[in-house]
Amino acid sequence: MPIEEYKRRTGKQLTYTIEYDHGEYFIFQNGLMKKAFPDAMATGIPFKEAKPDLMLKLAIGDIESLNGMDE
């Protein structure tokens, strides 16, 4: 599973670790899981379209907007 470090551009500008793959991603901050997105199909994204690059973009969007997690 690929891993990407991402620093939030606003707020406290914390660094997050994103583990992502086809159809899933997990966001960590200081070793604590902040958000799990384990099944793209559950949200209506067809598996064929849920490629790793899309999962990374979605994770970054969630970090920037703090969607489903706190800072």
C-alpha positions as CSV (number, residue, x, y, z in Angstrom):
1,M,0.0,0.0,0.0
2,P,1.6,3.4,-1.0
3,I,2.2,5.9,1.7
4,E,2.2,9.7,1.3
5,E,3.0,12.5,3.8
6,Y,0.8,15.6,3.5
7,K,1.0,18.9,5.3
8,R,-2.3,20.7,5.7
9,R,-2.2,24.2,4.2
10,T,-4.6,25.9,6.7
11,G,-5.3,25.7,10.4
12,K,-2.5,24.2,12.4
13,Q,-0.7,23.0,9.3
14,L,-0.2,19.5,10.8
15,T,1.4,16.7,8.8
16,Y,-0.7,13.7,8.0
17,T,0.2,10.2,6.7
18,I,-2.0,8.8,4.0
19,E,-2.0,5.1,3.2
20,Y,-4.0,4.5,0.0
21,D,-4.7,1.9,-2.6
22,H,-7.3,0.9,-5.1
23,G,-10.7,1.8,-3.5
24,E,-9.5,2.7,0.0
25,Y,-7.5,5.2,2.1
26,F,-6.5,5.7,5.7
27,I,-5.4,9.0,7.3
28,F,-3.1,9.1,10.3
29,Q,-1.7,11.9,12.4
30,N,1.0,11.2,14.9
31,G,0.3,7.5,14.6
32,L,-3.4,7.8,15.4
33,M,-6.0,7.0,12.8
34,K,-8.0,10.0,12.0
35,K,-10.2,8.6,9.2
36,A,-10.7,5.3,7.4
37,F,-12.2,5.0,4.0
38,P,-12.1,1.3,3.4
39,D,-14.6,0.8,0.6
40,A,-15.2,3.3,-2.2
41,M,-18.2,1.3,-3.6
42,A,-20.1,1.9,-0.3
43,T,-20.1,5.6,-1.2
44,G,-21.1,5.1,-4.8
45,I,-17.7,5.3,-6.5
46,P,-17.4,2.4,-9.0
47,F,-14.5,0.1,-8.2
48,K,-13.2,0.6,-11.7
49,E,-12.9,4.4,-11.1
50,A,-11.5,4.2,-7.5
51,K,-7.9,4.1,-8.6
52,P,-5.1,4.9,-6.1
53,D,-4.5,8.4,-7.5
54,L,-8.2,9.3,-7.0
55,M,-8.1,7.9,-3.5
56,L,-5.1,10.1,-2.7
57,K,-6.9,13.2,-4.0
58,L,-9.9,12.4,-1.9
59,A,-7.8,11.9,1.2
60,I,-6.1,15.2,0.6
61,G,-9.5,16.9,0.2
62,D,-10.7,15.3,3.5
63,I,-7.5,16.6,5.3
64,E,-7.9,20.2,3.9
65,S,-11.6,20.3,4.8
66,L,-11.2,18.2,8.0
67,N,-14.1,16.1,6.6
68,G,-15.0,13.5,9.2
69,M,-12.1,14.2,11.6
70,D,-10.6,16.8,13.9
71,E,-7.3,18.7,13.7
